[in-house]
Amino acid sequence: MASQKSKSRLLWLDLEMTGLNPEVDLILEVASIITDFNFESIVGFESKVEQNRADVEKLLNQNPFYSVFSSNKQDFIDSNDEKLSLIEIELRLLSLLDEHCLNATIYLAGNSIYNDRKFISKYMPKLDQRLHYRMLDVSAFKILMQEKYSKEFSKANQHRAMSDVQESIDELKYYIDEFNIK
């Protein structure tokens, strides 16, 4: 366990995208929570991403995943909420890191975070540069706990960025509790 004086921080992040290929697909929603290693929330951020509606609709219609989550699909297409450009989102995330993580090592954390990292690398390169090369992927714990110990964390599976971030934090807490790690 990291000491209380640790300067390391976790940037829990989730992206909702039109698909999994950063060369073709678009980011639709971004959410993050910065925590310490006790998983205490320091600050959060979320935003939908400004994208061309026709491009979003076309890509979502091609992705069979969104036939199961049709309400999410329609919300991403129709939403009238404030949407920010990826440049503005990146600037806001960098500002939060400057404010809350100055001189800290910042590890990207979440479920299957490697794929999100590919999108971050392509679309938010300045953010990518601020992050440590190591990542805390809750999916590695998930595989171990399911396959070796038959333990499974129950998720709501809303597939919205902020709820997915919070579920990733809760899931890692669950696994740590299962191991009785203090």
C-alpha positions as CSV (number, residue, x, y, z in Angstrom):
1,M,0.0,0.0,0.0
2,A,1.3,3.5,-0.8
3,S,2.2,5.6,2.1
4,Q,0.0,8.5,3.1
5,K,2.7,10.9,1.8
6,S,2.7,9.3,-1.6
7,K,2.7,11.8,-4.4
8,S,1.2,9.3,-6.8
9,R,-2.3,9.7,-8.0
10,L,-4.7,7.6,-10.0
11,L,-6.6,9.1,-13.0
12,W,-9.6,6.8,-13.3
13,L,-10.9,7.4,-16.8
14,D,-13.5,5.9,-19.1
15,L,-14.3,6.8,-22.6
16,E,-17.4,5.9,-24.5
17,M,-16.7,5.5,-28.1
18,T,-18.4,4.5,-31.3
19,G,-16.2,1.4,-31.4
20,L,-12.8,0.2,-30.4
21,N,-10.6,1.3,-33.3
22,P,-9.0,4.7,-32.7
23,E,-8.2,5.0,-36.4
24,V,-11.9,4.9,-37.3
25,D,-14.0,5.4,-34.2
26,L,-14.9,8.6,-32.3
27,I,-14.9,9.4,-28.6
28,L,-18.4,10.3,-27.5
29,E,-18.1,10.8,-23.7
30,V,-15.3,11.2,-21.2
31,A,-15.3,10.9,-17.4
32,S,-12.6,10.8,-14.9
33,I,-12.0,10.8,-11.1
34,I,-8.7,11.6,-9.6
35,T,-8.0,9.6,-6.4
36,D,-5.2,8.8,-4.1
37,F,-4.2,5.2,-3.5
38,N,-6.9,4.9,-0.7
39,F,-9.3,5.5,-3.6
40,E,-10.5,8.7,-2.0
41,S,-11.9,11.0,-4.7
42,I,-10.1,14.3,-5.1
43,V,-12.0,15.7,-8.1
44,G,-14.1,14.5,-11.0
45,F,-14.9,15.5,-14.5
46,E,-17.3,14.4,-17.2
47,S,-18.4,15.7,-20.6
48,K,-19.9,14.5,-23.8
49,V,-17.8,15.2,-26.9
50,E,-18.7,17.4,-29.7
51,Q,-18.7,15.3,-32.9
52,N,-20.4,15.4,-36.3
53,R,-23.9,14.0,-35.7
54,A,-24.0,12.1,-39.1
55,D,-20.6,10.5,-38.4
56,V,-21.7,9.4,-34.9
57,E,-25.0,8.0,-36.2
58,K,-23.2,6.1,-39.0
59,L,-20.6,4.6,-36.7
60,L,-23.1,3.7,-34.0
61,N,-25.4,2.0,-36.5
62,Q,-22.5,-0.1,-37.7
63,N,-21.7,-1.3,-34.2
64,P,-23.7,-4.3,-32.9
65,F,-22.9,-3.3,-29.3
66,Y,-25.3,-0.4,-29.6
67,S,-28.2,-2.6,-30.6
68,V,-28.1,-3.9,-27.0
69,F,-27.7,-0.4,-25.6
70,S,-30.0,1.5,-27.9
71,S,-31.0,4.1,-25.3
72,N,-27.3,5.0,-25.0
73,K,-27.0,5.1,-28.7
74,Q,-30.0,7.5,-29.1
75,D,-28.7,9.7,-26.3
76,F,-25.3,10.1,-28.0
77,I,-27.0,11.0,-31.3
78,D,-29.7,13.3,-29.9
79,S,-28.2,14.8,-26.8
80,N,-28.6,18.6,-26.4
81,D,-26.4,18.7,-23.4
82,E,-23.3,20.9,-23.5
83,K,-20.7,19.1,-25.5
84,L,-17.0,20.1,-25.5
85,S,-14.4,19.6,-28.2
86,L,-11.7,17.1,-27.5
87,I,-9.2,19.9,-27.3
88,E,-11.2,21.6,-24.6
89,I,-11.7,18.3,-22.7
90,E,-7.9,17.6,-22.9
91,L,-7.2,21.2,-21.6
92,R,-9.7,20.7,-18.7
93,L,-8.2,17.4,-17.7
94,L,-4.7,18.9,-17.8
95,S,-5.8,21.8,-15.7
96,L,-7.2,19.3,-13.1
97,L,-3.9,17.5,-13.1
98,D,-2.0,20.8,-12.7
99,E,-4.3,21.8,-9.8
100,H,-4.5,18.4,-8.0
101,C,-1.5,16.4,-9.0
102,L,1.4,18.8,-9.4
103,N,4.7,16.9,-9.1
104,A,2.8,13.6,-8.7
105,T,3.2,10.5,-10.7
106,I,-0.1,9.9,-12.5
107,Y,-1.2,6.4,-13.3
108,L,-4.1,5.9,-15.7
109,A,-6.6,3.5,-14.1
110,G,-9.8,1.7,-15.1
111,N,-11.3,-1.4,-16.7
112,S,-9.6,-2.5,-20.0
113,I,-7.8,0.9,-19.8
114,Y,-5.3,-0.1,-22.5
115,N,-7.9,0.5,-25.2
116,D,-8.8,3.9,-23.7
117,R,-5.1,4.7,-23.7
118,K,-4.9,4.2,-27.4
119,F,-7.7,6.8,-27.9
120,I,-6.0,9.2,-25.5
121,S,-2.7,8.8,-27.3
122,K,-4.3,9.6,-30.6
123,Y,-6.8,12.3,-29.6
124,M,-5.3,13.8,-26.4
125,P,-1.5,13.5,-26.8
126,K,-0.6,16.2,-24.2
127,L,-2.6,14.2,-21.6
128,D,-1.0,11.0,-22.7
129,Q,2.4,12.6,-22.1
130,R,1.5,13.5,-18.5
131,L,0.6,9.9,-17.7
132,H,3.0,7.3,-16.4
133,Y,3.6,4.5,-18.9
134,R,2.3,2.0,-16.3
135,M,-1.4,1.6,-15.9
136,L,-3.7,0.2,-13.2
137,D,-6.0,-2.1,-15.2
138,V,-8.8,-3.5,-13.0
139,S,-9.5,-6.1,-15.8
140,A,-6.3,-8.0,-14.7
141,F,-7.8,-8.4,-11.2
142,K,-11.1,-9.4,-12.7
143,I,-9.5,-12.2,-14.7
144,L,-7.6,-13.5,-11.7
145,M,-10.5,-13.4,-9.4
146,Q,-13.0,-15.0,-11.8
147,E,-10.7,-17.7,-13.1
148,K,-8.7,-18.6,-10.0
149,Y,-11.1,-17.8,-7.2
150,S,-14.6,-17.9,-8.8
151,K,-15.3,-14.4,-7.4
152,E,-17.2,-12.0,-9.5
153,F,-18.0,-8.3,-9.0
154,S,-21.6,-7.5,-9.8
155,K,-21.9,-4.5,-12.2
156,A,-24.8,-2.4,-13.4
157,N,-23.3,-2.3,-16.9
158,Q,-24.8,1.0,-17.8
159,H,-21.9,1.7,-20.2
160,R,-21.8,5.4,-19.5
161,A,-18.5,7.0,-18.7
162,M,-19.0,8.3,-15.2
163,S,-20.9,5.2,-13.9
164,D,-18.2,3.0,-15.5
165,V,-15.4,5.0,-13.7
166,Q,-17.1,4.6,-10.3
167,E,-17.8,0.9,-10.9
168,S,-14.1,0.4,-11.7
169,I,-13.1,2.0,-8.4
170,D,-15.7,-0.1,-6.5
171,E,-14.6,-3.2,-8.3
172,L,-11.0,-2.8,-7.3
173,K,-12.0,-2.1,-3.7
174,Y,-14.0,-5.4,-3.8
175,Y,-11.0,-7.4,-5.0
176,I,-8.8,-5.8,-2.4
177,D,-11.3,-6.6,0.3
178,E,-11.5,-10.2,-1.0
179,F,-7.8,-10.5,-0.5
180,N,-8.0,-8.8,2.9
181,I,-5.3,-6.4,1.9
182,K,-4.9,-3.5,4.3
